[in-house]
């Protein structure tokens, strides 16, 4: 039996990363080398402070670090109970010895127009520049990664001016980049090196990457296939290598940002598709700023401009906003509003994930999972069909190539998928989902497995998992709740499949969320399926319910034998006395329901999990 529970825990352990762990609220953003204001540190509406320092001040001589400023600011923030976001300015503020080392090594430089002033930088992929920057990041991690207050570390690799994403891309600059040896692959490799180094140096922290585009006018003369091709693939690679740790961020929040979800192939649309681990930084400050940069140059009340910008960020689902310290100090009403708006929604009790492992056969023996979306509004769900990766859990005959269909309550197919990285657009799926599935942190680990993300209104739905090209084998049908605080709920899940013996029984796993308890009814049906035209229904199902440790919580053979009054009172009593049911109040956690045939019998059975209101 141990192998049964190990296989289901495979699903449970892959539950969606909890974005609530990312700090939520306002970070007070001080200038580079500037101390955090005592007032900002004392402000209860400020969740944290951004500490910035120039690389030239941190490492004035190669290998010789001056941590005086950082240590002092980390200590002050820690004492004040504030969380810390760390930013080191690595491009315009790099030490002179870095430039000298690149020149001595015969490195390549790129010159561009920085608002009318010529600026020269090493190319992003220069090996000497990368080596020096990675060494600095590693040393910084050795010194600071143990700080409990340090929650987020910024990283950058496509930053010509500041730490924001900045790749000059006027037509002449594009030609100059190609003359300097630019390729998309080189920039992506540079990004992977820097991100991997930052992740390794700061294993206890999130890493945030400011994203942007490299320009794209169509036709010829473009750096990359699309404007956001590099940023999108850098995010995907990092999230595959370091699940649950990369935050995608835009550092140009203003009143004139495009409304969510943003135009296709724009950085804002990429931010939208990178949820839930996303964030923003104001493009500039609002208070006492005569150019009104945040408002597109138009005069406006600073508090209104800042609050409008906050609302724009909220529409993209950001976790935190970096606001310049002068606005934190002088526009306290907006900071209070933002703190309230960004506060994490409480996790509601109920089903967060349900998975069923079974033998997937042909025709009537495919896996058929029905679920109900209750409540109001829409519910964002991820559906997965897993097969090949089950071999890692000791399954010897996994379904080689799962195929996934989603049907609405009329039986119409509203979405399909074969291989998760290739989106099949149509019906409930309106755009490519590869980046969004990766951003969920629960992308399948095998390219042959299937997945889709759907926003569903309340109603009944059915997911069908079959083998492509009539393949058979053990598969896993899964539903994940990606919008746990939404008023809509995942109220019920049931999976029908062929119940055999040994390792081929029907195993339903589910995860309950929230901080309280949930009232659940689990049922194992068989004989009543005959009324639905199932000729080989399981004659006498038995049911076991176990917790995450494999400890038996409850078991049942015939539902009326143990909890007749409770189950009848729930309105979910099976229609046949031989069917099994368990009513239980359960705390948040992982659980496994196993449906077997009594005395080693086999047949088509149904496992159901109901979350009672």
N, C-alpha and C positions, 0 to 999 in steps of 0.2 A: 504493500500500500504506500510505502514511502515515496516511490517514484511518481505516484499519482499527484501527491501534494507538491512535490518538487516541480512538476510540470506546470501546475497552476500558479505556483508562486512566481514562476517565470513571468507571467502576465502581471501579477500584482506588484512585483518589484519594478516594473516599467511604468508605473503610474505617472501621470503628467507631473512635470516639475512644478512645484508650488510657487507661482510668481509672487505670492504674498511675502515670501522670504526676502525679496529684493526690498530695500528701504523704500518707503512710500512717503512722499511729502516734498517739502522744499529744502534744497541745499543752498546755503548762503555762499555765494561765489565771490571770493576776494581776489584782488590782483596778485600777480606773480610776486612772491616774496613778501606779500602783505599779510599782516596778522589778522586773524578773525576778530571782529569787533566783540567786545565784552557784551554789548547789548544783543548781538546776534546769538552769542553763546547762551545767553540767559533767556532768549525768546522761546517759550514753550511751543510756538507754532512752527518752529524751525526744526526739522528732523536731523539735519546734519550740516556740516561745513565742507566746502571744497578747498583743499589746501593745494596751492600751486607754487612751483619753484622752477627756475630756469636750470637746465642741465649745466650751464657754465658756472653757476653758483654752487651747485651740488657737487660737481667734480671738477674743480678748477685746474687740477693737474691729473693726468691719467692715473687711475688707480688710487688716488688720494681723495677721499670723500669728506665733505663737511656736512654732517647731519645736524648741526646745531639748530637751524631754523625748523627743520621737519620734526625733530624730537620735541622741541618746545611746543609747536602747534599741536602735535598729536597728543601731548600730555594735557594741554589746555582743553582740547575738545573732549578727551576721555573724562577728565574731571567734571566737565559740564554735562556729561551724559549724552553727547552728540555723536552721531555716526560720521565717518570720514570718507570722502571721495578724494583720491590722490591724483594729481595731474603734474607731470614733469614736462616742461616745454622743451622739445627735443630737436626742433628744426631751426627756426630763427634764433633760438636761444642756446644753440649748441656751443661747446667750448671751442676756442680758436685752435686748440691742439688737435681736435677732430678733423677740422678742415685741412690742417697741415699734414696730418697722417694720410688723408685721402690723396692730396697732391703728391706727396712723396711716393705713394704706391702707384701713381699714374692713373688715378681714378677719373671718372667721367663726371662732368658738371653740366648743369642746364641753367640757362639764363632766360628770364621771363620778365614781363612788365607787371610790377606790383603797384597798381594805382599811379602810374606815371613814373615810377622809380625802378630802374633795372635792378633785379635781384638774381643772385646766383646760388644754386644749391647743388649738392651732389645728387645724382640720379637716385631714385628710391631704392634701386636694387644694387647699388654699389657695395661690393663685398666688404670693403674696409669700414664704410659707414655702418653697415649692418652689424659687423663684429663689435665695433665700439659701443653701439647702442645696446646690443644684447648683453654685453658685459656690464654696462651700467644698470640695466634692468635686473639682472641676476643679483648684483651687489645690493641693490635697493631692496629686493625681496628678502635677502638674508637678514637685513637690518630691521625691516618693518612688517613682514608678513605675519609675525606672531601677535600683532596688535589686535585685540578683540574689538576695538572701535573702528578699525579700518575695514570697511565693507566693500569698497569699489575702487578699482585701479583703472585709470584710463590708458588706452594703448592707441597707437597711430602708426601708419606706414605710408599713406598717400597724402602727405601734408606738406605742401610747398611753402606755406606761410606760417600758420599756427599749428595747433594740434587738431584743428578741424580738418575735415576732408577737403583737400584743395589740390586738384590736378589741372594746371592751366591748359585750356583746350580751344583757344581761338585757332582758326585755320593755319596761320603761320606757326603757332606753337605746336600744333599737331605734327606738322612737317619737321619741326625741330626735334620733337620727341623721337620720331622715327629715325632721324639722322643720328640721334644719341644712342640708338639701339633698342628703343622701346618695343616690348611685346607684352600682350596681356598676361602671358604665362610668367614673365619676369616679375611683373607687379604682384601677381597672385602669390608667387613664391616668396617674395619679400614680406608680404602680409602674413603668410603662414609662419615664417620664421619669427617675426616679431610677436605675433599673437601667441604662438606656442611657448616662446620664452617667457612672456608675461604670465601665462597660465601656470607654467611650471614654477616660476619664482614666487607667485602668490597663490598657493593652493587653497588658502582659506578665504579667498575673496572672489567677488564677481569681477569680470573685466568688461569695461565698456568701450565700444568702438564708435566714434563719430563717423557716420556714413554720408555719402554724397555721390554725385555723378561725374563722369568724365566727359560730358558733352556728347551729343549725338544729333547730327542733322540729317541723317539718311544718306543713301548713296555712298559715295566714297569720301575719304578724308576724315574718318572716325578712328579713334584710338581702339575701341573695343566693339564687339557685336551690338551692344546696347549701352545706353548711358550708365546704367547701374550694374552692368555685368560683373565688374570686379567686386563691388561691394556685396552684391547678392551671393556670389560664390565664396567670398571670404567668410561671410556669415555662415553659409551652409557647411563649409569645411570645418570651421571652428566649433560649430555646434555638434557636428558628428564626432569630432575628436574629444571635445570637452563638454559633454551634455549638461545642460542646465546652468552654464556659467557665463555665457556671453550675452551682454546687453547691447542691442542696437540703438544708437542714439543719434538725434539730429541736433546740431548746435546752432540753428538759425531760426529759433522760434520767434514769431512776430505776429502782427495782426493780419498780415497779407499772405499767410501761408494758404495753400489750396485746401479746400474742405476735404475731410476724410471721405473716401480712402486715397485720394490723390490721383493724379493722372498716371496712366500706365507708363512703366519704365522711368518713373520719377523716384527720387530718393524718398519722398513722402509716401508713395505707394509701397515702396520697399519697407519703410517703417511699419506701415499698416500690416503688411504680410509677415512681419517679423514678430508680431505680438505673441505671447504676452510680455516678453522680456524686452521692453522698450522704454526709452526715456528721452528727455529733451533739455536743451539749454537755451536761454534767451540769447538772441543775436546781439543784444546791447542792453544798456540800462534805459530806464524811462524817466526817472526823476531828474529834473534840472538838466535836461538834454536838449539843447536848442535846435539840433538837426532833425529831431523826431525820427530817428533811423528805424526804430521799432514799428513806427506807423507809416512807413514808406515815404517819409519826408513831409507828411501832412501834419499840421499842428493838431494836438489832441491832449486831453487831460491825462496826465501820467498814470493815474490809478485806473482809468478806463482802458487805456492802452495795455497796461499790464494784465488786467483781469480778462480782457478780450484774448490776449495771447495765451493765458492759462486755459481758457475755454477751448481754444484751438488744440492745445496739447491734450486736454481731456478727451476730445473727440477721437484722438488716435490711441487712447488707452494707455498713456504713459504711466509709469510707476512713480517717477520723481521728475522735478524740474529744477535745474540750476538757475537761480535768480541772482543778479548782481547785488552785492552787499549794500550798495547805496539805496536800492529799492527795498531791500529787506528792512533797512533802518527807517526809511522815510514814507513807505506805503504799507504800514502795518495791517490796515484793514484788508488789503488784497492778499497778504500773506496768510491771514487768518482764514479767509475764504478758500484759498488754495489748499491749505492744510486740511480743511474739512472735506473739500472735494476729492482730494487724493487719498484720504484715509482708507485703509483696506476694508473692504466689505467683509462682514463676518462669514466664515464658511458655514453653510447651512447643512444640517444633518441630511443624510440621504445617500443614494447610490452615486458614486463617482465613477465607478468602472465595473463592468461585468464582462466576464470572459467564460467561454465554454469550450472545453477540449473534448473532441470526439472523433470517431472514425468517419471520415467523409467518403461516401460512396457515390453511386450513380442514381439518377432519376429520383425516386422517393427517399433515397438514403443520403442526399446532400444535407448539409447543415443549414437549418432554417431558424434564424433568430428573429423573434418578434420583440419589439419594445414600444413603450408608450411614453410620449412626452406630455407631461401634464402642466398645470399652472397656466401662466399667461406669458405673452411675449414669445420670443424665440429661444431655442436652446442650441448652442454650438457643440457639436459632437464630432469625435473622430471614430470612424469605423475601421477596423483592421481585420485582415484575413491572413493568419500566420501559418506557415508550414515548414519550410526548409530549416529555419533557425531553431525549431524544436529539437533538432538532432543534438544541439548543445546541452539539452536537458535529459539526454539519454534515450530519446524516442528513436527507435530504429527504422520506422516506416513512415516518416512525415510526408505530408502532402507536398509534392515537389513544386507545384505552381498553382497557388490558390487564385481563384477569380471571385470577385465580390460584386454583388448586385444589391441595390437598395430599391425597395418598392414602397409606394405609399399605401394608404388604407384601401384604395380601389384595386390594388394589385399592379398598377402601372409602374414600370421601371423608371425611376427618376435620377439614378446615378449608377455608374459602373466603373470598375477599375480592375486592371490585371496586374501591372507592375507599378508600384506606388510612385516611383520617380517620373513616370509618364502619365500626365493627367489626361483623362478622357472627358473633355468638356462637353457639357450638355445637361439639360434638366436642372438639377439643384447645384451643379458645378458650373460656374460661369467664367473661371479663369484658371490659369496654371497654378497648381497647388504644391509644387515641389518645395519651394522655400517655406511655405506656411507649415507643411508637414514637418520639415526639419526644425522649424522654430518651436514646434510643440514639444520637442525633446523626446518624443516617443515614436519617431519614425522607425519603421521596420528595419531590421538589420540585414535583411537579405533582399536584393533587388527583385527577386521573383515574387515577393509577397505583395499584398494589395493593401491600399489604405485610401481613405477619402475624408475630407472635412466638410460637414454640411451644417447649415443653419436651418433648423426645423421648427415649424409651428406646432402647437399642441395637436396630438393625434396619434394614431397607431401606424407603425412602420415595420417593415420586414427586411432583414438583411439575409441574403442567401450566399453561402460559401460553397463553391464547387471546385473541382479540379479542372484547370484549363486542359483542353484536348482529352477530356474524359479521364483525367488522372484521379487516382484514389490514394488515401492515406490518412494519417492522423493530422487534423488541423485545429486551429484555434480561432474562434469567432469572438471579436471583442468590440465593446462600445465604451468610449471614454467621454466623460463630461469635461469639456474645455471651458465652460462658463459657470463655475460652481456657485457664484453669487447671483446669478440671474433668477428672476421669479419663476421662469419655466423650470420644470424638474424632470429628471429621468425617473419615472415612477415604477416601471416594471420591465423586466426582461425575461424572455423565455426562449429556449433553444430546443428544437426537435432534431433528433438524430438516432442512428441505429446503435442501440445499447448491446454490447457483447460482454465478454467476460475478461478477467485478468486486467491488462492495461487498457482494454478497449471499452471500459464502461463510460458513462456520460459524466463529465466533471464540470461543474459550474462554479467559477470563482467570482467573488464580488468584493468591492471595497466600499465601506461606509465612511463618509466624511463628517465634518463638523466637530464641535467640542462636546456635544451631548450624546444622547443615545437615539437609536432608530428602532421603530417597531417593524419587524420583517416577517413575512410569511414565505416559506419556501415549499414548493410542491413538486412531486414526482408523479407524472401522469403516464398511463399506458392504456388500460382497457377502454377508456372513454374516447380514445383516438379512433376506435373502430367506427364511431358515429360520423367521423370526418372522412371516411373512405380509406383509412389506413388498414390494409388487410393483415399486416404482420406486426401489429402493435404488441408492446411488452405486456405480458399477461398480469404480472404481479410485481410492480416496482417497489424497491426499498430505498430509503433515503438516510444519509448521514450528513450532519453539519459539523464542521470542524473550524477551529480558529487558526490564526496565523502560525501557531506552534504545532499544529496537527492534533491538538487536544480535542477530543470529541465533546461538542457542546450539547448535541441532542441527536436522536435517531428515531426513525419511525418505519413501520411496515404498513399497517392499515390505519388511515388517518383518525378514525374515530376511537381507536384503542387508547390513546393517551391524552389528547387535548380536544376532545370533541366540542366542548362548549366554547372554548376560545376560538377555534378555527371556524366553527359555524357562525360565531358572533362577528367574525371579520368579513363574512360574506364570500369567503373563498374556499368553502368546503368542496373537495372534489366530488364529482357526480357518481363515482364508483367506489364502493367500500374497500376495494383492494388497493386503491391508490394511496400515496403517502403525502403527509404534510406536516410541517413544523411551524409553529408561531413562536417568535422569540424577540425579546428586547435586547438589542446588541449595542455595545459601545463602538466608537469609530475604530476601524481597522480592517484587516483582510480576513475573508472567510471562504471556505470551500464546501460546496454541496456535491455529494457523489450519489448518482443514481445507478443502481444495479438491479439485475433481475433476480428475484428470489429463487433459491436452489439452482443458481447458475443458468437461469433461463435468459434468452435474448429476444430482441425485437425493437421496434421503434418506440422510443420514449420521449418524454418532454420534461425538462427541468425549468422551473419558473421561480423567479425572485420578485416579490412584491414589496415595495417600500410603502407602508401604510401611513396615511396622514396623521 
